[in-house]
Amino acid sequence: MTAPLLSIRDLVVNFHGQGAPRTLIDHVSVDLAEGEILGLVGESGSGKSLLCRAVMGLLPSRRLMIDGGLVALWGRDLVKASPADMLAVRGREIGMIFQNPTSHLDPVMKIGDQIAEGIRFHQGASAREAREAAVEILRQVGFPDPARQYDNYPHEFSGGMRQRAMIAAALSCRPKILIADEPTTALDVTIQAQILELLLDLRERLGLSVILITHDLGIVAQTCDRIAVMRDGKLVEQGPKRQVLRAPKHDYTRMLIGSHPSLPAGNIAKPCNVGPAVRQKERPLLEIDDLHVRFDTGGSLFRPGRKTVSAVKGVSLQVMPGDAIGIVGESGSGKSTLARAILGLVPLSSGHIAFDGVDIAQQPRKALAKLRRETAMVFQDPLNALNPRLTVGETLGEVLKIHGTPVAEIPGRINELLDLVHLGREFAGRKPRSMSGGQCQRVGIARALAVNPRLIIADECVAALDVTIQKQIVDLFAELKARMNLTLLFIAHDLAIVRNLCERVLVMYHGEIVEEGLSADIFARPQRPYTAALIDAVPDIDPDKKLLAPKTDVEPAAA
C-alpha cells in the first residue's frame, strides 16, 4: 500500500487561557493520498479550519498550541519544524485558498503581481520570468485575457474571477497539496460549479492533492474521493464518499445528510392555499410595472466617457398578500437592485412600484413612510448587519422606540420577539460577538419583525450559514409566514432552498425576469435553457450525478 502524502496522527490542539487548557482539536487522525480530494465536512465550530491551520502552522492565536500528535508530510513531522522550515513549506508544498477572496487579496496590488510575488520568493525567478509564469497560471485557471488582466486590481473582477485569482496565487509555487477552505460558499451556483470543475481539472492535470473544507455535502458528493466528518473538534466518521453517504454510521453524519436541501428529493412547496376566486378579489400588496433602474458608471474629470448600466430592465410583477416568492439568478442578474428599488433605497429610472396601492414614483413621501412602517429586510451577513456595541435587547429596543412603542411596553415586546424566533430571553443581554451566525440571523429576523411588517425581503440571508442552520432559518421563515400571514420575497442563489420555501419562483438574468411560475412547474419543467442550467448546477447529494458547470455569459471576466 502506498504511503499517504500527508498523515495526521492523534493531533491535539488546546487553548491555554485562564484555568485548565480547553481542547479544540481532540486526537484527530486522517490521511491524504497523492492525487486525492478529501472532503472535510461539519458545521461551523467543528474544527475543520482550525485543523488545517494547525497543519499549515498558522494557528490564529498564541494561546492555541499543538499539544500532541504529528503532522507528517512525506514522512517529515511538521509539528517539530522550525518557523523557517514552515515558511518554505507554506506555498511551495502546501497552498491554501480561503472563503472570502476579497479579504485575502491586496486591494492596492495588481492581481498578477500578487501571483508573481510567490514565484519570485519560492523559485528565485526574475521579475520577467515571474510575470511570464503568472500569466500562464492565470490562463490555466480560466482568465480569458491573462496578459491584460495581469495588470487589473481585485475590485475590477467579479467574485468568481477573484476566487480564480486566489487559486492562481495558491498554485503559483506548484504545491503538491491544496487546502480549499469553503472556496464557493459566497458564490452563486453556476460560478460555484465552474470553480469546482476547475479544482477537478487541476487535480487531473497537475496531480494535486486537495483538502476541501465545506459544510455542503452536495459539493463533497460530486467532487471528493473520501469524506471526513468533524464535530466538536473530533473526527466522528470517515471513509469513501459512497460508503459514508449511503450508509452513514454516526448520528451526526445522518443529520447532516438529512439537512441537505437536495433538489431531487423532499417535498416541493405547495401553492398558497388561498383559492383563485378569493385571490381575484384581493388587491396586490406589491405591484411593479415596467420597472427600469439605471446607473451611470465610469468617467471622471480626466477620463471622460460615462456609460449607463441597466441593472433592472422592464420588470413587472404582482405580489399578493401572503405570497412567498423566490427570486433567483446569478450574481449581477439584478436581484438585490430590484429589492432595493422596492424599498425605496435606489431611485427608479422609469416605471412604477405601488405598495398597498401607494405609488413610490407619484407619492414618494407617503409611499416611503408606509414602506418604513410595513416592510423590513433581512441581510446576507448576520454578524455585520448588527451593531457590535449594542446588546440584542438594545438593538430590538431601538427599532421599537423609533416606531412608537411606549417605553413601558418595550421589555415585554423584546421578550415576545425573542420567543418568535426561538431564542431564549437571556439573549437580550448578549452582544453579537458572543453568538453564532445562526443566532445572529435569528436576531436579524426578530429586528425585522419588530415593525410588524406585512412584507419581508430576505436578501441571501442563509448564504453564509451551515446547511443545518440554513434549514433551521428556512423552517423559521415558513413557520412565521404561516403564523403571521407574512408576505415574503426570498432572494437566493441556492435553488434548492427556494424550492422548499417558496410557492412561486422568478428567474432573473441581466436585469430581466426570464421565467416565472409555480415552484413545482419551474423545477420540473423549466422553459428556458438558462433556468435549466441553474438547476443543473446545484450540487446534488447523489455521488453518481455529474457536476455540470453551465456555459453562460452572465459573469464578466472583468469590469
N, C-alpha and C positions, 0 to 999 in steps of 0.2 A: 504494500500500500504506500502511495506517495505521501511524503511528509507534508503537512499543511504549510502554506506560505506564512500565515500568521496564526499563532496559537496563544490563546488567553487561558490561563490556568489559575483557578481559585483566587481571582482578583478581588481585593478588598479595598474600598475607598471609604475613609472615615472623615467626618467633620469634627475638628477639635476646637470646641468653644469652651464655655464655662461648664464645668461638670464633666461627666463621662463622655468619651467620644461617641458620636452618633454615626451608625453605619449607613452609607448611601448606596454603595455597591457591595453586595454580600456574596462573596465566594462564587463569582461568575466564571464559567469555563465555556469557551466556544472557539471553534477553528474556522479559518477561511482558506480554501484551497486556491491554487492558481487558476485563473480564468473563471472563478465562481462569483455569482452575485448572491450575497446573503442579505435577506430582509430582516431587519431588526425592528420589531413592532412592539407597541404598547402605548398606553395613554401618557399624557404629559405628567412628568414627575416620576415616571417608571425607571428612569436611569439610563435611557438609551443614549442621549447625547453626552451625558457625563462619562459613560463607559468609553465612548470613542475619544473624548477629550483626554481621558486617562491614557489611552493608547498613544495619543499624539504628544503627551507630556504638556498639555495645555489646560490643566485644572484651573478653574476661574477664580480661585481664592487660595491664599497662603494657608488658610485653615483647613483646606482639603488636602489629604495626604493618602498616598498608596501605602497601606499598612500590611499588605500581604499579597502573595501570588506573584505571577510573572506574565510578561507580555513578550513572547518570543517571535522575532521577525527573522526568518531564515536561521532559526536556532539561537539568535543573539537576544539577550534579555534587555528590553528597552527600559524596564524599571530601574536597572542599575546603570544605565547610560548617563554620561555627563551631559550638562547643558550644551556644550559644543557639539557632541555627537548627535544629540537630538535636533540641533539646528540643521545638521546635514541630512538627517532622516526626513524631517518635515519638508515637503515639496519634492525632494529628489526621489524618495522611496514611498512616502505616503502623502497623497494630496487630499485636500478637503474642500468641499463646496457647501455653502450654507443656505439656509432657508430664504433669507432676505438679501438678494444681491445688492440692493441699494445701500444697505448698511455696511457692506463689506467691499465695495468698490470706492476708490478715492474720487470724490466728485470733481476735483480740480486737476485730475491727471488723465491724460488720454488713455483710452481703452488699450491701445496697442502697447503703450509704454508700461502699463501695469503688467502685461504679459511678458514683455521683453525683460523687465526687471528681474524676474526669477531666472530667466535663461542666462542672463549675464552673471548672476550671483552663483548659480549652481554649476554652470557649464563653462564659465570663464570666456564667454563669447564676446566679440567686439560689438560695438553699437550697431554696425551694419549687419553683422551676422544675426544678432538678436532680433533686429527688425524683420529680416527675411524669415527667420524661424517663426516669429509671432504671426506674421501674415499667413504663413502656411497653416498654423494651428487654427487661426480664425476661419480659414477656408474649410478645415476638417470639421469644425463644429457648426458649419452651416451659414456663415456670413456670406451674402451674395457678392459683395464687392470688398473683400478684405483689405486690399491695398489702400482704398479710400477711407474705409471705415476704421482703419488703424488710428486715424487722427481725430476720431469723434470722441466726445465725452459721454459718460454714462447717462446723463439726462437726455441725450439725443436718441436713446434707444427705448424700445418698448420693454415690458417686464420679461417677456420671453427671450428677447435678444440679450438683455443684461444677464439673464441666467446662463445663456450660452457663453457669454464673456467670462463669467465665473468659472465655468467648466474649462474654458480655454486656459485661464490662469492656472487652474489646478493641474492641467495636463502639460503645462509649459516645460516642466522639468522631467517629463517622461516617467512618472511614478509607476510602480507596479500595483499599488493599491490606491483606490479612490474611495474616500468616505463621503457619502452624499447625505447631508442632514436635512431632511424634509425639503428636497430641492424643488418640489412642484406644488406645495401647499397653497400658495397665494396665486397660482396661475389658473386660467380657465382650462376647460377640459381639452380643447384642441391643442393649445400650447403645451399642456402637461403631456399629452400623448407624443408630441414631437420631441420633447426633452427625454422622455423615457425611451423612445426609439433611438435617439442619439446615444444614450448610455449603452443600449444593447449593441448598437453598431460599433461603438468604440471598444466594447469588450471583444467583439469578434475580430476587429482589425488590429487592435493593439495588444490583445491578450490581457486586458485589465482584470484585476480582481476588484469587486465593488462591495462595500457595505452600505446598503440603502436603508437609512433610518426613516421610518414613516409610521403614521397611525392608520393608514388606509390599506386594508387587506386586499382591496381590488388591485392596487398598484403592485403589491407583493405577488399576487397570484399570477400576474401576467408578465412580470419581469424577472423574478428571483428563482434561484435553484433550490435554496433552502430557506427556512424560516426559523428565527429565534424569537421567542415571546418573553418580554420582560414585564415584571410587575413589582413595584416597591423595592427596586434595586436587586431583585433576584431573577434568575433565568428559570421560568416555570415550565417551558416546553421548547424543544427544538427538533427539527427533522426535515426531510424532503417536503417540498411545499404541498404536493398532492396528499401525502400522508397526514400532514398537520391540518389541512383544510377539510379533508373528507372524514377523518377520524380523529378529531382533537381529543386529547386525553385530559386536559386541565379545564376546570370550570371557567376560568378567566378567558382562555382561548375561545371556548364556546360562546361566551358573552360577547367577545369582540366580533366574532363571525356573525352572531345574531344581530349586532348593531349596524352592520354594513348595509347601506341603502342601495342594494343591488337592483338594477333595472329589471331583469327577467323574473325575479320573484317578488313576493309581497303583494299587498292589496293596493290597487290603484284607487286614488281618491275618487269618491263618488261625486257627481254633480250636486250642487246645492239643492236640498230637497224642497225648496220653495217652488210651487207649481207654476207653469207658464202663464196661466190666467192671472195669478197674483202678480207675477213679475211684470206683466204688461201694464198694470195699473200703477206700479211704483215709478217714482221719478228717480233717475240715476243719481247716486251720491256724487259721482265724479264724471264729468263729460268733457272729452277732449276732441276738438275739431280742427283738422288740418294744421297741426302744430309744427312750427319751424323754430329752431334755435340755432343761431349762427354766432360764431366768434371770429373776431379779427386777430390774426396772428402774424408774427414776423414784422420786419420793417423797423427802422429806427432813424434817428437824425442823420446818421452817417450811411445807413444802408436802407434806402427807400425800397418800397415794394411790398406793402402789406397784402396779405391774402385772407380770404374768408373761408372758414371751415364750417360746414354744415354738420352739427352734432346730432340734430334731430330733424328729420325730413318728412313733413306731411303726415304725422301720426294722428290717427283718430281712434277714440276708444271710449266705451261706456262701462262704468263700474257701478254695479247695483249694490245697495246696502246688504252687507253680509257676505259679499263675494270674497273668495280667496284666489287671487290671480298671481301666477308666477311669470316673471319677466326674465328671459334667458337670452344669452348671446355671449360672444367673445368680448374680451377687453376692447374698448373702442367702439362698441356697437351702439352706444347712446343710452344704455340702461340708466346709469346714475344721473346723466344730464336730464333725462325725462323726469326722474324722481325729484330732482331739484327744481325743475320748472313747475311741477305740480304744487310744490310747497312755496312757490314764490321766491326761491333763492337765486334764480337766474332770470334775466329779462327775456321775454318772448319776442322773437323777431316778427312773427306773424301767427295768425290762428287764434284759437280761443281755448281757455280752460275754465270750466264752471264747476265750483264746489258747492253742492247743495243749492244749485240754482243761481249762485252769485258768480259773475264773470270776473276773472282776475284782470283781464285787459280793460274792460269797461268800467268796473267799480273796484279799482285796486285797493283803496283803503279799507273798504268794507270787507272785501274778499280776504285780504291778508289778516285782518283782525279775526275773521271767522276761522281761517286756517290755523292760526296760532292757538285758538281755543279748542279746536276739534280734531286736529291732526297731530301726529307725532312720528318721530323717526328713530329707528334702532340702527346703530352703525356697525361697521365691519370689525373694527379693533376695539374690543370691550374695555381694555385697560386704558388706552389713550383717550377714549371717549368720556372718561370720568376724571373729575378734578382730584389729583392725588392728595391734595391738602385737606379735603373735606371727608368726613365720615359718610357712610351710606345715609344715615339719618339726616345729616346736614344737606346732602345732595337732593334727597327727596323733599325735605322741608323747604328748600329754596324754590323749587318748582311750585309747590303747593302755595307758598306765600305769594309768589308772583301772580298766580291765578286766583287769588282772592279767598283762599281757605282761611277761616277765622283761626287766629293763633292758638286758641284753646283746643281746637279740633285737630291740629296738625299731628301731635304724637299718636293719636288713635288712628288717623288716616295712614301714617307711616307703617304702623303695625299691619293694617289691612293690606297695604301694597306688598309688604314682605310675605304675608300669607298667600297672596295671589300668585306670587312667583316661586312659592315653596322654598323660601329662605327663612331660617329661624329669626325670631325677633331680636336676638342678640347681635345680629349683623348690623343693626342700626348704629352701633358704636364702633364698627370696624372701618378701616380705610382700604382703598383698592389694592395696595401693595400686599396686604395680608390675605388676599383672596385669590382663588384660581380663576382662569379665564372664563369657565362656565358660570361661576358665581358672579363675576363682574358683568357678564352678559345678562344674567337674571336681574341685576340691579339696573342695567340699561333698559330692560323691558319694563321694570317697575317704574322707572322715571318716565317712560313713555305713557304708561297707564295713569300716571298722576294727574293728567289733564282730562281724564275721562274721554279719551279720543273716540271718534267714530271711525277714523281711518288711521291705520299704522302702515308706514312704509319701512320695510326691513331691507337694508342695503347690504347684501353679502354678510349677514350678521352671524353666520356659522362657518365662514370660510376658514378662519384661523383656529377652529376648535377640533378636538379629537372626535372620532366618529361616535363614540359613546356619548360624549357631551352634546354633539350635534343632534343626536336622536332625542336626548332629553329636552333640548331647546325647541326642536320641531314639535315634539309631543306637547310641550307647554303652550306653544302658539295655537295648536289645534284645540287644546282644552279651553284657552282663553277666548278663542273665536266662538266656540260653541256656547260658553257660559255668558259672554258679554255681547254677543252679536257684533263682534268687530268686523270691519272690512279691512282686508289685508292685501297689500301689494308686496310680494316677496321676490326681491331681486337676487339672483344667484347664478353662478356658473355650474353648479352641481345639479344636473338634470334629474338625478335620482331623488334628491331631496324634494325638489319642486313637484315631481310626480306624486310623491307620497303625501304632500301637504295641500296642494292647490287643485281646485276643480277645473280652472282654466289656465292655459299657457299662452303667452305671447312670445314669439321668437323675433329678436331684433338683429339686424345686420346693416352696418353702415348707416345707422340712424333711422332705418325704416322698419316697420313691422312687416315681416315677410311671410309669417304664418301665425294663425291663432285658432284656438278651438278648445274643446274639452281635452283634459289631460289624457284620458283613455284613448281618444281618437288620435291625438298628435303622436303619442309614443307607440301606438300600434301601427298606424298608417301615416307616417309623415309624407306630406305632399311635395315638399321642397328638398332638393339634394342637400342644401345647407343644413336643414333640420336633421336629416338622416345622418349627416356627417357628425353633428354634435352628439347625437345619441350613440353612434358607433364609437365615439372617442371616450365614452365613460368607462373607466376600468371596471371590469366585472370580476366577481369573486371566483368565477369558474376558471381554473388554470388552463383549460383547453381552448378557451376563446382567445383568438389572436388580438393583440393590441393593434388598433388602427389609428394612424395619425392622418387625419383628413387633410387634403391639399386645398386649403382655402387661402385667399389673398387678403384676409381681413387684418392680418398683423403686418404692419410695415417693418422693414428691416431697420430703418432709422427715420427720424423726423427730418 
